[in-house]
Amino acid sequence: MIEYDKVQKRETIDLTPVMRWISQNDELASYLIPLVKIYFPNKKVDEFYLSLLLEAFMFEYRVPPTHKTPFEICLESIEMPPEQKKRYRRLLDNIYSAFEILEVERDQGM
């Protein structure tokens, strides 16, 4: 049984300002563009899969040499009201993937 006061309220957070900032940042774009070319080599970009790639890039890609995600870099740099920034920071506590790939051995199977 779940006690009501321990259930976290779900909220919708608009990521448009963050995505806009990331997409207009030349340094971050220099890391994103090669990924788009890898995952969409025929230049036909499927909007759904592109949105998944952008989400993974925003929350999981680690930018050298800081090893911070584009989302973390954005939160350190963008100007916004403190309450809004607090809501965004809560997203950093979420798990966006269950596994981290440390090494890939080609032709080894699973």
N, C-alpha and C positions, 0 to 999 in steps of 0.2 A: 504494500500500500504506500502510495506517495503522499506525503503531507503537502498540503496546498502551499504553505508558505515557503517550501523548499523548491518549488517548481519555478524555473526561470521563465520570465515572460519573453515570448518570441517577439522580435522587432524586425522591421524591414529597414535596411540601411542602404541608402542610395550611394553607390560607388562611382557615380558619374564624375564628380570633381576629382577624385583620385585617378581614375582612368584617363581623364583629360590631361591631368598634370603629367602622368607617366608617359602618355603618347606624345606630349610636346617636349619632353626632355630628350635632347639629342644624345646624351650618353647612354641612357636606357634604351633608346631606339636602336643604337648601334649593337646592342645585345639581342634585341627582339627580332630585328629584320633577318638575320641569318637563321633563326629558329623558324620563322615563317617560310623561308625558302626551303628548309629541310623538310618540314611537314607538309608543305604545299608545293612540291617541285614542278607541277605542271601549270602553275600560276592561276589555276582555277581554285579560288578560295571559297570554301563552304562556310557560310556565316556562323552556323552552329558550332562547328569544330574550331573555327577561329576564336569564338568567345571562350571555349574551353581552354585553348592554348593561352589566351590572354589572362585568364584566371590563374592558370598554373604558373605562368610567368610572374604575375603580380605577387603571388603568395609563396611560391616555392623556389623560383630561380634565385640563386645566390650570386650577387654582383661582385666580381673581384675588384679590388683586393679586400673590400670591407666584409664580404660574405653576408651582407644584409640583403633582404628581399627588396624589390622595387617598392613594395608597399611600405616597408619600414623606412626606406630612404625618403619617400614622399611624406610620411608623417613627420619626419624630422625637418622637412623643408617647407611644406605648404603652410600658408596662413589660413586659419579658420577659427571659428569660435571654440573656446575650450571645451564646451559640452559636446560639440560635434566631434572634436578630436578624441575625446574620451570614448565616445561610442565606437569610433574607428579602431582605437587601441584594443578594445575588447575583442575584435576580430583576430588579433594576434594570438589569443588563447585557444583558438580553434585548431583542430587537426584537419589538414586538407588532403593528406594522403596517409595511408596506413604503413607504407614502407618507403625507405630511402634506398635507391639503387646506388650501391657503392662501387660496383665493378660489373662490366659486361664481358663475358667470354663468348666470342662468336663461335658458332657451330658446335656449342656444347650442349644444347638442349636445355630442358628445365631440370 
